[in-house]
Amino acid sequence: MAIDYGSKRTGIAVTDELQIIASGLTTVETKNVFTFLETYLKTENVSKIIVGEPKRLNNEASSIATEINKFVEKLTQLFPEIELVRLDERFTSKIAFQTMIDSGLKKKQRQNKALLDEIAATILLQDYMSSQRF
């Protein structure tokens, strides 16, 4: 599972049992993310959670990093049995937006920020899986 945390919305992506392809699962309001995760993790087998680590081009932490670190801390406390991995998420939102354009979505559909967050989480998970294969 990958999580693209945001102050308003959080995108979530998952992979199949064989970890071949990442797919967008949903986007939830950040204030409800732990409720969603508790419900989801009771019924689904998740061995790792990848959480995006936002960095600036100069490799410094971005402005939301403190908020994400608190989120990660709580995630670790609530689900200690699940391995947590941080992964650089630079450019995932830009790549997600370009993906929306390339897939032929109309301008109105591309304005759907929830879809953008879900696609960004999918890219994050696919990047992680690709890095593990090599």
C-alpha positions as protocol buffer text, in pm:
chain_id: "A"
residue {
  index: 1
  type: MET
  ca { x: 0 y: 0 z: 0 }
}
residue {
  index: 2
  type: ALA
  ca { x: 117 y: 353 z: -72 }
}
residue {
  index: 3
  type: ILE
  ca { x: -7 y: 672 z: 87 }
}
residue {
  index: 4
  type: ASP
  ca { x: 25 y: 1016 z: -68 }
}
residue {
  index: 5
  type: TYR
  ca { x: -51 y: 1227 z: 239 }
}
residue {
  index: 6
  type: GLY
  ca { x: -191 y: 1575 z: 200 }
}
residue {
  index: 7
  type: SER
  ca { x: -332 y: 1825 z: 448 }
}
residue {
  index: 8
  type: LYS
  ca { x: -682 y: 1798 z: 296 }
}
residue {
  index: 9
  type: ARG
  ca { x: -685 y: 1471 z: 101 }
}
residue {
  index: 10
  type: THR
  ca { x: -480 y: 1154 z: 113 }
}
residue {
  index: 11
  type: GLY
  ca { x: -441 y: 931 z: -191 }
}
residue {
  index: 12
  type: ILE
  ca { x: -413 y: 557 z: -138 }
}
residue {
  index: 13
  type: ALA
  ca { x: -290 y: 291 z: -379 }
}
residue {
  index: 14
  type: VAL
  ca { x: -252 y: -85 z: -344 }
}
residue {
  index: 15
  type: THR
  ca { x: -101 y: -370 z: -537 }
}
residue {
  index: 16
  type: ASP
  ca { x: -208 y: -724 z: -618 }
}
residue {
  index: 17
  type: GLU
  ca { x: -87 y: -1026 z: -416 }
}
residue {
  index: 18
  type: LEU
  ca { x: 197 y: -1088 z: -663 }
}
residue {
  index: 19
  type: GLN
  ca { x: 301 y: -721 z: -645 }
}
residue {
  index: 20
  type: ILE
  ca { x: 302 y: -681 z: -1020 }
}
residue {
  index: 21
  type: ILE
  ca { x: 99 y: -365 z: -1070 }
}
residue {
  index: 22
  type: ALA
  ca { x: -6 y: -73 z: -854 }
}
residue {
  index: 23
  type: SER
  ca { x: -364 y: 49 z: -869 }
}
residue {
  index: 24
  type: GLY
  ca { x: -533 y: 351 z: -721 }
}
residue {
  index: 25
  type: LEU
  ca { x: -765 y: 251 z: -438 }
}
residue {
  index: 26
  type: THR
  ca { x: -923 y: 577 z: -324 }
}
residue {
  index: 27
  type: THR
  ca { x: -873 y: 923 z: -189 }
}
residue {
  index: 28
  type: VAL
  ca { x: -999 y: 1001 z: 160 }
}
residue {
  index: 29
  type: GLU
  ca { x: -1025 y: 1322 z: 354 }
}
residue {
  index: 30
  type: THR
  ca { x: -712 y: 1336 z: 565 }
}
residue {
  index: 31
  type: LYS
  ca { x: -915 y: 1385 z: 883 }
}
residue {
  index: 32
  type: ASN
  ca { x: -1070 y: 1039 z: 816 }
}
residue {
  index: 33
  type: VAL
  ca { x: -758 y: 855 z: 701 }
}
residue {
  index: 34
  type: PHE
  ca { x: -697 y: 656 z: 1021 }
}
residue {
  index: 35
  type: THR
  ca { x: -1060 y: 541 z: 1038 }
}
residue {
  index: 36
  type: PHE
  ca { x: -1034 y: 429 z: 675 }
}
residue {
  index: 37
  type: LEU
  ca { x: -703 y: 249 z: 735 }
}
residue {
  index: 38
  type: GLU
  ca { x: -827 y: 69 z: 1047 }
}
residue {
  index: 39
  type: THR
  ca { x: -1126 y: -67 z: 854 }
}
residue {
  index: 40
  type: TYR
  ca { x: -927 y: -156 z: 544 }
}
residue {
  index: 41
  type: LEU
  ca { x: -639 y: -323 z: 727 }
}
residue {
  index: 42
  type: LYS
  ca { x: -878 y: -549 z: 922 }
}
residue {
  index: 43
  type: THR
  ca { x: -990 y: -716 z: 601 }
}
residue {
  index: 44
  type: GLU
  ca { x: -693 y: -687 z: 365 }
}
residue {
  index: 45
  type: ASN
  ca { x: -345 y: -834 z: 384 }
}
residue {
  index: 46
  type: VAL
  ca { x: -98 y: -544 z: 380 }
}
residue {
  index: 47
  type: SER
  ca { x: 268 y: -618 z: 458 }
}
residue {
  index: 48
  type: LYS
  ca { x: 415 y: -272 z: 387 }
}
residue {
  index: 49
  type: ILE
  ca { x: 297 y: 84 z: 376 }
}
residue {
  index: 50
  type: ILE
  ca { x: 493 y: 324 z: 158 }
}
residue {
  index: 51
  type: VAL
  ca { x: 456 y: 687 z: 262 }
}
residue {
  index: 52
  type: GLY
  ca { x: 574 y: 967 z: 42 }
}
residue {
  index: 53
  type: GLU
  ca { x: 852 y: 1187 z: 172 }
}
residue {
  index: 54
  type: PRO
  ca { x: 817 y: 1531 z: 17 }
}
residue {
  index: 55
  type: LYS
  ca { x: 1144 y: 1705 z: -59 }
}
residue {
  index: 56
  type: ARG
  ca { x: 1239 y: 2020 z: -243 }
}
residue {
  index: 57
  type: LEU
  ca { x: 1477 y: 2015 z: -536 }
}
residue {
  index: 58
  type: ASN
  ca { x: 1766 y: 2105 z: -304 }
}
residue {
  index: 59
  type: ASN
  ca { x: 1688 y: 1789 z: -103 }
}
residue {
  index: 60
  type: GLU
  ca { x: 1549 y: 1979 z: 198 }
}
residue {
  index: 61
  type: ALA
  ca { x: 1220 y: 1873 z: 354 }
}
residue {
  index: 62
  type: SER
  ca { x: 914 y: 2052 z: 221 }
}
residue {
  index: 63
  type: SER
  ca { x: 677 y: 2259 z: 434 }
}
residue {
  index: 64
  type: ILE
  ca { x: 436 y: 1969 z: 493 }
}
residue {
  index: 65
  type: ALA
  ca { x: 712 y: 1734 z: 617 }
}
residue {
  index: 66
  type: THR
  ca { x: 643 y: 1802 z: 987 }
}
residue {
  index: 67
  type: GLU
  ca { x: 277 y: 1714 z: 941 }
}
residue {
  index: 68
  type: ILE
  ca { x: 367 y: 1395 z: 753 }
}
residue {
  index: 69
  type: ASN
  ca { x: 618 y: 1294 z: 1022 }
}
residue {
  index: 70
  type: LYS
  ca { x: 340 y: 1318 z: 1284 }
}
residue {
  index: 71
  type: PHE
  ca { x: 118 y: 1109 z: 1058 }
}
residue {
  index: 72
  type: VAL
  ca { x: 392 y: 846 z: 1018 }
}
residue {
  index: 73
  type: GLU
  ca { x: 448 y: 837 z: 1395 }
}
residue {
  index: 74
  type: LYS
  ca { x: 80 y: 769 z: 1461 }
}
residue {
  index: 75
  type: LEU
  ca { x: 68 y: 514 z: 1177 }
}
residue {
  index: 76
  type: THR
  ca { x: 358 y: 326 z: 1334 }
}
residue {
  index: 77
  type: GLN
  ca { x: 189 y: 329 z: 1675 }
}
residue {
  index: 78
  type: LEU
  ca { x: -146 y: 205 z: 1540 }
}
residue {
  index: 79
  type: PHE
  ca { x: -4 y: -63 z: 1309 }
}
residue {
  index: 80
  type: PRO
  ca { x: 333 y: -174 z: 1455 }
}
residue {
  index: 81
  type: GLU
  ca { x: 315 y: -508 z: 1272 }
}
residue {
  index: 82
  type: ILE
  ca { x: 322 y: -342 z: 929 }
}
residue {
  index: 83
  type: GLU
  ca { x: 657 y: -234 z: 788 }
}
residue {
  index: 84
  type: LEU
  ca { x: 666 y: 134 z: 702 }
}
residue {
  index: 85
  type: VAL
  ca { x: 887 y: 266 z: 421 }
}
residue {
  index: 86
  type: ARG
  ca { x: 947 y: 632 z: 334 }
}
residue {
  index: 87
  type: LEU
  ca { x: 1009 y: 715 z: -32 }
}
residue {
  index: 88
  type: ASP
  ca { x: 1100 y: 1040 z: -203 }
}
residue {
  index: 89
  type: GLU
  ca { x: 785 y: 1166 z: -371 }
}
residue {
  index: 90
  type: ARG
  ca { x: 928 y: 1456 z: -568 }
}
residue {
  index: 91
  type: PHE
  ca { x: 744 y: 1507 z: -894 }
}
residue {
  index: 92
  type: THR
  ca { x: 473 y: 1244 z: -829 }
}
residue {
  index: 93
  type: SER
  ca { x: 197 y: 1506 z: -848 }
}
residue {
  index: 94
  type: LYS
  ca { x: 341 y: 1650 z: -1169 }
}
residue {
  index: 95
  type: ILE
  ca { x: 374 y: 1303 z: -1319 }
}
residue {
  index: 96
  type: ALA
  ca { x: 19 y: 1222 z: -1206 }
}
residue {
  index: 97
  type: PHE
  ca { x: -114 y: 1534 z: -1376 }
}
residue {
  index: 98
  type: GLN
  ca { x: 75 y: 1452 z: -1697 }
}
residue {
  index: 99
  type: THR
  ca { x: -68 y: 1099 z: -1677 }
}
residue {
  index: 100
  type: MET
  ca { x: -418 y: 1249 z: -1664 }
}
residue {
  index: 101
  type: ILE
  ca { x: -343 y: 1454 z: -1977 }
}
residue {
  index: 102
  type: ASP
  ca { x: -184 y: 1160 z: -2158 }
}
residue {
  index: 103
  type: SER
  ca { x: -482 y: 937 z: -2081 }
}
residue {
  index: 104
  type: GLY
  ca { x: -712 y: 1183 z: -2255 }
}
residue {
  index: 105
  type: LEU
  ca { x: -904 y: 1317 z: -1957 }
}
residue {
  index: 106
  type: LYS
  ca { x: -1095 y: 1636 z: -2029 }
}
residue {
  index: 107
  type: LYS
  ca { x: -993 y: 1959 z: -1855 }
}
residue {
  index: 108
  type: LYS
  ca { x: -1286 y: 1934 z: -1612 }
}
residue {
  index: 109
  type: GLN
  ca { x: -1183 y: 1578 z: -1515 }
}
residue {
  index: 110
  type: ARG
  ca { x: -820 y: 1688 z: -1466 }
}
residue {
  index: 111
  type: GLN
  ca { x: -937 y: 1941 z: -1207 }
}
residue {
  index: 112
  type: ASN
  ca { x: -1043 y: 1653 z: -981 }
}
residue {
  index: 113
  type: LYS
  ca { x: -776 y: 1681 z: -712 }
}
residue {
  index: 114
  type: ALA
  ca { x: -890 y: 1358 z: -543 }
}
residue {
  index: 115
  type: LEU
  ca { x: -810 y: 1166 z: -860 }
}
residue {
  index: 116
  type: LEU
  ca { x: -473 y: 1342 z: -882 }
}
residue {
  index: 117
  type: ASP
  ca { x: -387 y: 1231 z: -525 }
}
residue {
  index: 118
  type: GLU
  ca { x: -490 y: 872 z: -599 }
}
residue {
  index: 119
  type: ILE
  ca { x: -276 y: 864 z: -914 }
}
residue {
  index: 120
  type: ALA
  ca { x: 19 y: 1016 z: -723 }
}
residue {
  index: 121
  type: ALA
  ca { x: -9 y: 735 z: -463 }
}
residue {
  index: 122
  type: THR
  ca { x: -18 y: 481 z: -747 }
}
residue {
  index: 123
  type: ILE
  ca { x: 299 y: 627 z: -900 }
}
residue {
  index: 124
  type: LEU
  ca { x: 467 y: 620 z: -558 }
}
residue {
  index: 125
  type: LEU
  ca { x: 382 y: 251 z: -514 }
}
residue {
  index: 126
  type: GLN
  ca { x: 486 y: 158 z: -867 }
}
residue {
  index: 127
  type: ASP
  ca { x: 818 y: 341 z: -817 }
}
residue {
  index: 128
  type: TYR
  ca { x: 879 y: 147 z: -496 }
}
residue {
  index: 129
  type: MET
  ca { x: 795 y: -188 z: -656 }
}
residue {
  index: 130
  type: SER
  ca { x: 1020 y: -112 z: -954 }
}
residue {
  index: 131
  type: SER
  ca { x: 1308 y: -23 z: -724 }
}
residue {
  index: 132
  type: GLN
  ca { x: 1272 y: -356 z: -542 }
}
residue {
  index: 133
  type: ARG
  ca { x: 1297 y: -558 z: -863 }
}
residue {
  index: 134
  type: PHE
  ca { x: 1642 y: -425 z: -953 }
}
